[in-house]
Amino acid sequence: MADVAGLPAAARVADKPITGPSAAEEALAGLLSLVADDFAACNRAIVARMQSPVALIPQLAAHIVAAGGKRLRPLLTLATARMCGYGDGDRHVQLAACVEFIHTATLLHDDVVDESSLRRGLASANAIFGNKASVLVGDFLFARAFELMVRDGSLKVLAILSQASATISEGEVLQLVTQNDLSTSEDRYLEVIEGKTAALFAAACQVGAVVAGRPEEEERALSAYGRNLGIAFQLVDDALDYAADEATLGKTVGDDFREGKITLPVLAAYHAGDATERAFWRRTIEDSEQTEDDLDYALACIERRGAIPATIDRARRYAAAARAALAPFPDTAYRAALLAVADTTVRRAR
């Protein structure tokens, strides 16, 4: 687990509330402006690799791609490669597309596992095309990702991205194992999110250094940046499931509660709660006995026990660790944009 203790004050993120999407969106826009041509090329590569003579494959893949999303992971690959001095060639573009295929494949599988009906504010692929098609097209996108890895020709890149793919699956299985289990420790919860989310962030950043031929210490620094950013990102996601505006969030608020997922807001509220509140959490999360009014009571418990501020504070610490990991790199526009992304990920609303 990434160590966030003992960070110097200068490395810490300012103690600011979630102010809405503008700060985070501006940071992403700033990052995108630096790699706009690369990003356009990445999108073309994604569209080209989605094609198949089996019509349902591009149709379903196009549905989830059209739903939008931040495309943060491929942006990280493009920006870190450029920050590390990568010049001629399109390896970073092809690997950014690979990263996005891995991410999209996991989204398709996750929505089936979670029985989600919404994805980014639109009907999820499984809700429209069915579970079987979603799983199989997810498999197709994984295969496309591995084709891109092999095409790149670097065994190191293949090792990094294939290991990340395996770690994502391990994280998802571990989340399934911990579901409905209030005895889950915070360390085990953090292990889940490091696997299911942070591993791909870390890999996306590390391959940027690899394609640029940078030394291993820079690879490790970028991996640390991505890992800590990914943990912060997922902590905020878990907070938003209990604190966001549903229309802004683009999915149903309270999904984690209904599914019995063990997240930091639930653990914080459960451990700080009185006997009545703990009994409530055991009934609704462990026993999966929920009534129509239970989500409102859960939200009240979470607010009463300060679980959202506690979760966001933890996210700030990881965002600060992400910022600190960029210390070895020169002060360029790319580094400034990556620092801004770490700063604002804890102040987003979706």
N, C-alpha and C positions, 0 to 999 in steps of 0.2 A: 504494500500500500504506500502511496506517495506520502512523504513526510512533509507536513506543513507546519511543524512546530518550530519556534525560534526564528521566524522570518524577521528581518529588520523592518523597522517601521516604514521605511521608504518603499518597501515591496508590497505593503498591504494595500488593499483596495479601500477607497474611501467608504465610510459608513453611510450609504445612501439607500433610501427606500426604492422599491420597484416603482418606477415612474412611468411605465408604459412602454410601448414598442419603439418609440422614436429613437432613443439613444442606441439601442441594440441595432436597429435597422440602419441608422446612420453609420455605425461602425462597419456593418457588413457592406454597405454601399461604398464606403471608403476602400475596403479591401478589394471589392469587385472592380472598382475603377482602375486599380493598379494592374489587374490581370484581365482586363475586359476582352482582349483579343484571344488570350489563352482560354478564357471561360467559354467564349463563343465556339472555339474549336473543340473544346470538351463536349459541349452540347451536341455538336455535329457528330462527334464520335459516338455519343450515347445513342442518338437516333439511328445511326447506321448499324450499330450492333444490336439494336432491338428488333431488326427486321428478321422475318422468318416466313417461309412459304406456308406455315401453319397460321392462318389468319388470326386466330384467337390470341396468339402470343403477342404480336405487336399491338393488338387492340387493347389487351389488358395492361400491358406494360405502359402504353401511352396514357392510359387512364391515370395511373398513379404518378407518372411523371408530370402530366398536365395539372395535377392537383397542387403543383408548386412545391413549396418547401424552401428552406434556406440554402440548400446545396452547400452547407458550411464545410463538410468534409472534403469534397473535391477542391473547394476554394483554398483550404489549408494546404493541400498538396501543391497547388499551383503557386501560392504565395511563398511557401517555405523554399521551394525549388528556386524561385527567382531571388529570394533573399540570400540564398547560398551561392548565387552567381551562375546558375544554370543559364546557358545562352542558346546556342543553336540546337535544333532538334525538337521533337514533339513527345519525348518519353514522358515528361511530366503531364502532358495533356492526356495521353493514353492511360496513364496510371491514375489520374484524377477520375477518368471515366470508370476505371476498374473499381475504385473506392466507392463511387456512387452506385454501381451495380451491386456491390456487396451490401451496401446500406439499404437499397431498395428491396433486395431479396429478403433481408431480415424484416423489413416492414410488412411485406406480404405475408410472411410466415407468422409474425407477431399478431397481426390482425385476425388471423385464423385461430391462433391459440387463445387470444383474448376475446374472441367473438365480437370484435369491434364493428360497429355499423358506420362510424365516421372516421375519416382520415383527412386532416387539414381542412375541415369544414365541409367536405363533400362525402358522398356515400363511399365507403371503403370498397376496394376491389372485390373482396369476398362477399360483400352484401349484394353486389351487382352480378358477378360472374360465378359465385359459389366457392366453397372452400377448396374443392379438388383442383379447380383451375388455378386458384391463387397459389396453392402450394407448388404445383407443377411449374408455373411460370416463374415463381421464386427460384426454383431449382435451375431453370433455364438461365436466369440472370446470374446466378452463382457460376454456372458453366461459362458464360460469356466473360465473367470477371477472370476466371482462371485462364481462358484463352488469351486475354490481354496480358496477364502475368507472364505466360510462356512466351508470347510474342516479344515482350520486353527483353528477354534473354538473360536477365540477371538472376542468379540463384539467390542472392541476398534479398532482392525485392520479392522473389517468390517465397522465401522463408518468412519474411516479415508479414506479408499480406495473408499467406495461408495460415500462419500461426494466429493472426488476428481473427480470421474467419472461424477457426476452431475455438478460440477463446470466447467469441461472441456466443456461439452455441452453448458452451459450458456455462456462461453467465445466464443465459435464458433458462437452461435446465435447472441451475441452482435457484433461480427465482421461482420456478415451479415447485421445487422442493420446499422452499421457505414460505410459500403461499399459505395463508391462514394460520401461521405459526407465530404467535406473539412472544414466544421465547427466543426468537431470532435476535442475535446481538447486533449492535450497530456495526461492529467489524464485519459480520457476515453480510449485512445489508450493503456495506460499502464494497465488499468483494463482489456482490451481484452486479452493482452498477459499474464497477471497474471492468468487469467482464463484458456485460451486454452493451455498454456504451463507450467507455473510455478507451478500450482496446483499439477500436477502429480510428478514433481521433489520434491516438498515439502513432499508429501505423501510417496514417495519412500524412502526418507531419514528418516522420522519420524518413519515408521514401523520398521526400523532397531533398533531404541532405544526401541520400544515396545517389540519386541521379546526377547531382551536382559534383559528386566525387569528393565530398567533404570528409574530414577525419571522424573517427568513431565518437570522439567526445562531443562533436556537434550533432551527430545522430542521436546520442543519448539525451542531449539537451532538448532537442526538438521532440523526441519521444516523451520526455517529461512534461514539456509544455502541453502537448496534445492530451496526455493522460490526465493531467490536473484540470485542463479546460473541460475535458469530457465529463469528469466527475462533477465539476461545478455545474455544467449544463444539465446533467441528469438530476442533480439535487433540486435545481430550479424547476425542472419539469415536474418533479414529484410534489413540490410545493404548489405549483400552479394547478394541479389536479384538485386541490382543495381551496384555492384562493383566486382563481382567474374568472374573468368574464367568459362565458361559454362561447359567445359569438366571436370574440377575439381569439380565444384559444384554438378554435377550429375542431374541437372534439367535445364530447359530453363531459362536463365537470362531474367528478365523483366516480369515474370509471374504476379507478384503483380501489376505492372503497367497495364498490359492488362486486369486484372480482376477488376481494380479500387479499390484495397485494400488501406486502409488508414494506412500507416506506418510512423514511425518517419522520415525517409529520405524524404518522400513526404511532410509531414507537415513542416519540417524545410526549405525545398526549397521553398515551397509555401509562407510561412510567410516572408521569407527573399527576395523573388523575387520582381521584379519591376512589373508595370502594365501589360506589355506584357507577362511576365512569368506567372503571376497569371491568366490571361485570358487563356493561354495555359493549365494550370492545370485544370481550370474549364471546358474547352471543353473536355479534354481527360479523366479526372477522374469523374467529376460530370455528364457531358452529355454523356459520353462513346462514343465520336466521335473521333476515332483514325485513323490516316493514317499510311502508311508503314514507314514513316520517323520520326514519333513522338517519338518512343523510344529513338532514337539517341538524339533528342532535350531534352528529359526528362533527359537523362544521363548527357548531357552538363549542364543543369540547376542545377542538383544535385551537380555536381562537382564545378560549379561556386560559389555556395552558401555554400560550405563546409558542406553539409548535412551528408556525410558519416563520416568524422571525428567527427562531433557533436554526431552522433548516437553511434559510438564506444566509445567516451568519456563517454556517459551515461552508456553504458554497463560496462565500467571499474569501475564506481562507484558502480554498483550493484555487480560486482565480488568482489570488496573490502569489501562490506557488507557481502557477503558470507564467505569470509576469516575470518572476525571479529567474525562471529557467531560460529566459531570453537574454540574460545578462551577457553571455559570451559573444553575442552578435553585434556588429557595428550599428550605429544609429542611422538607419535608413528609413525610407518611407514604408517599406515592407514591414520592418520591425515595429514601427509606430502603429501601423494598422493592426498587426497581430496583438500588440499590447492593448489597443482599444477594444478589440473583440473580447479579450479576457476581462477587461474592466466592465463592459456593458452586458456580458452574458448573465450577470446576476440582477440586471435591471430590466429584463424583458418581460413581456406580458403574454408571450406565446412561444 
